[in-house]
Amino acid sequence: MTIRRPTILAAALLAGGVALAACGSTPASHSGGHAKTTTATLTCKTSAVANSGAANAPSGTPAPTSAPPIQTASPTSSVTLHEDGSSLIYPYLLALAPELPSAYPKITLSPASGGSGKGQTDAIAGNVQMGGSDAFLSSSQFSSNPGLMNIPIAVSAQAVNYNVPGLVLPSGQTGLHLSGCILANIYMGKITNWDDPSIAALNPGAKLPSLPIVPIHRVDASGDTFIFTSFLSDTNSAWASGPSFGTLVSWPTASQISANGNPAMVQACGANPGCVAYIGVSVEAQASSAGLGEALLQNQSGNFVLPTGTNMASSVSAGAGKIPADLAVSLIYQKGADSYPIVNFEYLVVKKTQPSADTATAIKDFFSWALSPTGGATPANLGTVGFIALPSSALPGVDAEVNSITG
């Protein structure tokens, strides 16, 4: 059977990436998930080129703008699709797993966590049929592994959470205002206390305690680290020329507490007063239950925004208009008044050639179902983990890649 998908989000032209980002700005007010800055104090600037992730994404021929829908059929025997990797995508796949057999009784989805690095390496080694990753594959990974594909399945975001006892925010402000530049300075040890003047400048009227900041990072090879450090690189030139970005980076000594996976980041932040941590939105309910605050991050337009579906969609519209054939796209720090600055595609790394025809068929069936708004990509499933559906501009390229899978 073939499941057709309606247009989910209109494509937009790819936003260019040249910006000087303010590290300290004076906000006016906050309403909903968005606050407008007024007077900017340029205490910290990026290098001339923004969107470091996009600049370093593999490039090549554009993805097709139209393609036949994914061709599906029932496997002749039962197939279990094993997946491991990203702890950001794991809760989403865990929600999809019990629903899949209603559409395809012979297919079982068995997801596991472990970090994006593990998802990539296990998929390359053939230990799993699909490796979850928040980070797109690099040019070297593509070239050294012919036939390897990273296929996006949804759009996610990353929150920045904190545990700051004694913090009192002005009326109407739901969370601390932070910028990528300030976060980079925190993780580099240049800002060490929550009552630092640069943080106060972004939060006028807030009562900031004299409390040491405890930066927490991921210890595993993590796509969350990849997208977070891409944001820091795009907003702080010292970070860009120092630790830079990747699934693993050399963390400055200021960040000495580490955790393995998103749930452990929540636990570590809750256990360490003064903490700041980057945590995927799929476990944001756990972060809230742990009493952690959620920061509003400054975007390219100088506005402070939350990772709402609307603000994520704004970033997608700005950054996903031109999709390369390898589907490797950065949505970090995009233009737009409402754009949330840490947004990314959630990828499943798959080999084009599978060990059997039934496995190839099962993978095609899974993607066709998982990408359909009447299959796995229902508003309820996506909303449970704070995800949104892929933009329509990505779907022809996804269909073409999935249809190329053989066994």
N, C-alpha and C positions, 0 to 999 in steps of 0.2 A: 504494500500500500504506500501511497505517497501523501504526506501531510504538507499542505501548502501553508506558508506563513504570510499574513498580511504585512503591509508596511508598518513598522513599529515606530521609527523615528526618522523624520526627513533628513536627508544628507545635507551637510553644509560644507563650504569650502574650507580647506585646511587653514587654520590660523597660522600666520607667520609668527616667528618667535624672537623679537628684539624688544627688550624691556629693561628699564632700570627700576628695580623694586625697592620701595621704601621699607626700611626695617623698623622705623618708629613713626607712627602716624597717630593723629588725634581723631578718635571716632566721634561721630555725632550721636547716633542713636541706634538701637537694635530693635528690630521687629521681625518676628518669625525666625527664619534661618539666615537673615541677611542684615548687615549693618553697613552704613555708608561712612567712609572716612572723609574728612574735610582737609584741614591743613596738614601737609606731609612734612615731616622732618627727616631729611635724607641722611640718617646716621649710618647707613649700611647699604651698599649697592651690590648688585650682581655684576658679573662680567657681561659683556655686550650681548652674548647669545643666550637666550632663554631656551627652555625645553631641551635640556641636555639629553634626556632619554630619547626624544625624537631625533636629535642630531646623531645619536649613536645607534639608532635602530637599523637593522639590515635594510638595504634598499635594493631596488631592482624594478622589474616590470610591474605596472599597476595590476591590481586584481581585476577580474572581469566585472563589468557593470551589469551584466545579466548572465544567468546560467540556468540550466535545467535544474529543477528541484532534486533533492537527494533521492536517489533511486533505492527503494526499500523492498525487502522480501523477508519471509520468515525463515530463520535458520532451519536446517533439516534435523539438527540435534540441539540439545540444551547447551548454552554457552554462558559462562560466568566472565564478565568483564571486570578485571581487577584494576583498581586505580589507587595510587597513593601520591602524596606530595603536599601541596599548599594547605596550610591550616586555615587559610582564609576561604578557600572554595569548599573545604571538607564539609562544613555544616549544610551547605546547599546540596551537595551530592548525597549526603546522608538523608536529606528530606526527599530527594528524587527516587532513591533506591526502592522503597516499598511501593511506589506508584508505577514503576516501569513495567512489571509483569502484567498489569491489567491491559496494557497495550500490546506487549510482546511476551507471552507466557513462557517462552523458551529462553528468555534473556534475563540474567541476574546481574545487577550492578553491586559490586563489593568495594566501597571506597575506604580509604584509610588516610591518616594524616602523616606528618613527618617533615614538612618543609618543601618549598619549591625546588630546591637543589636536589633533594631525594627524588622528587617526581620526575625531574628531567633525566637524572642518571639512571633511574630504574626503567624509564621508558626506552632510553637508548640501549640499555643492556637487555631489554626484552623480558625483564622481571615482571612487568605489568603491561597491560594492553594500552593504558592511558595514564599519563603522568600529569598531575595537577600543578600548575605554575602561575603565579601572578606576574612573573617576568617573561617577556618574550625571549625566544632563542636568539643567541648572538650570531653574527655572520660566521664566526669560526665554527660554531656548533652545526650550523647548516652545511658548511662546506666539508666538514669532517664526517658528517653523517648523512650522506645522500639518501633522499627519501624520507627524511624526518620532517614532520609537520607540527606547527603549533596552531591549534584550531580554537578560536575564542568561543565561549559558550554563554557568557553573560558579562555585564559590566558591574564592577565593584568599586569600592572606595576604601580609604583608610582614615580612621579617626586618630586624633591626638588626645590622649586622656591624661588626667593628672589627679593627684591626691594631695591637696593643699589644705590642711587643717587651719582654721582661722581666717581663711579667705572670705571676704564679704564683697559681693559685687553690687554695683549700682542697681537701682530699681529698673527692671526691664531688660537687663543684660543677663542672659541665661548661662553664659560660660566665659571663661577667660578669652581675651583676644590675643592671639599669638601669630607670628609670621615665620616663614621658613628661615629668614635670616637670623631671627632671634633664636629659633630652635637650633640652628647650626652653631651659634655662639654658645648656647647651653651645652651642647654635646662636645664642643671643643674646650669647655671649661673657662670660657671668657665671661660668661654670666653664671654666677654661682648661687645667688640668693633670689628668692621670689619677690623681694621688694626692690630689686634692681631698677634704677631709673628708666631703663629702656622698656621694661615690662610695664612699669607704671605709665609711661607715655602712651602705650596702646590701650590702657585701661583707666582713664581718668575717672576719679570718684570711687575707685575700688580700694578696699582696705587689703593691702598685701602684707602678709606676715613676714617677719624676719626669720625665714626658714631656709636652710640649705636645699638646693635643688638636687634631686637624685635622678639622673638620666638612666633609663633602662633600655637595653637593646637586645635583639635576637642573637643567640649564639649559633643557631643552625643556619645553613645556607638557605636564605629566606627571600622569597619574592616581596614580602612586606618590607624587608630591608632595602631591596632594590628600588621600590617605588618611593620609599621615604627618603633615601639618600639621593635619589634623582631630584626630589623636591628641594632638598637642602642645596644641592649643586646648582639648581636653577636660581636660587635666591641669595646665595652667599659665595662670593668669588674665592674666599679663603678655603671654604669647604671644597669647592669645585677643583681647586688646584692641590688639595690635600687628600683627605680620605676618598673623595669623589663618590662614585655610586657603583653598586653591584649587589649580588646576593650575599656576598661576604665582603666586608671592608675592614681596614685596620682602624678600629675604634680608638679615638683619643682616650687617654687615661682618665679623663673626667667621667667617662661612662664605663663604670667597672661592674655594674650589676647586669647580668644577662639572664635570659629565659629562653626556653625551647618551645616554640609554638605560641599561637595567640592566647589560648587559655592560660598558659603559664605567665604571659605578659600581664594579664589581668591580675593574677594572683600576686605576682611580684610587686605590681604597682600598689595593690591594696595593702600589702605588708610593709611598705616603705613610705612613711609620711614624707612628703616633699617630692614624690616621684613625678616624672613625666615619661610617657611611653607612647609608642605608635602601635595601634591595635586595629586590625581589620574590622570593618563594619559588621561582618557576619557574627561576631561575638560581642557586639556593642550592648546587647541586652544583659550579658554577663557583667560587663564593665559597669553598667548602671546599677545592677543589683549589688555590686561590690562597693558602691558609693563613690565611684570615680566620676569626676567632672569631664565634660567633653568640650574641647576648645573650639572656638570659631577661628578659622584660619584666614589670613589675608591673601586675597587673590591678586592677579595682575592689575585689576582695576582699583585696588586699594580697599576693597570691601571685605568685611569679615563674614564668612559663610560657614554653614554647617553642611555635612554630607547628606543632604536631603535628595530625594529622587529628582526633583526639579533642578537643583544645583549640579547634580551629577550629569543630568541630560544636557545642561548648558555646556559643560566641558566636552561631552561627546560630540555635540553639534559643531563645536569649534575645532576639534582635533581629528575627527574620524571621517572627514569628507573625502579624503584621498587614501584609499587602502592599497598597500602594496600586495603583490601576489603571495608573499610569504606571511601576510596578515600580522606582521610585527609593527605595532603602532603604540606610540607613547601618547597618553592623554594627561600627562603631568603638567601643571601650571599653565593651563590654556587661557586664552583671552576670554573676555566676557564679564559683564557686570555681576552675574550670578554664579559664574563657574567655580565649583569647588576645586581646589588645586591638587588634590591627590586622588585621582581617578584612574582606573586601569581596566583593560580587558582581563578576564579570567580565562586562562588557556588550558587545554588538554593536549599534551604532547603525544603524538601518535605516529607510528611507522606506516608508511604508505603500503608496504607489502607485509601482509599478515601470514601467520603459519597455516591458515586454512581458510577455505571459502566461507565456512560458517562463522568464523571469527570476524572476517571482513564484513560479512552481511550484518552481524550483530552490532558492530561499531557504527555502520551506516544507519541502522535502525535506531540506535540510541541517539545519535546526533539529530536525526530527523524529528524524533519525538521530543528530545530535550530542548530544541530550539523553537518548538511550536507553542504559541500562546494557548492552544487547546490541549497541549501535551504536558511537558514538564515546566515550560516557561510561563506558568500562570502568574497573574499578579500576586496571588496568595503565596506561592512558593518563593518568588523573587523578593517580595516584601518582607517575608519572615527573616531574611538574612540581610536586608538593606540593599539588595542588588536591583538593577534595572535590566531590561532586555537589550540585546545587541541592536545597534542602529541598522536601518535598512541598507545603508551603504556597505556594510560588512557582509551581508547575507549572500550575494552572488559569489564572492570569493570563498566563503565558507562552503557553500554548496559545491563549488568546483573542486576544492580540496578533498572534501569527504567523498565525492563521487569517484575520485581517483584511487581510492583505497581498493586493493585487490588481495586475493588470497589463493 
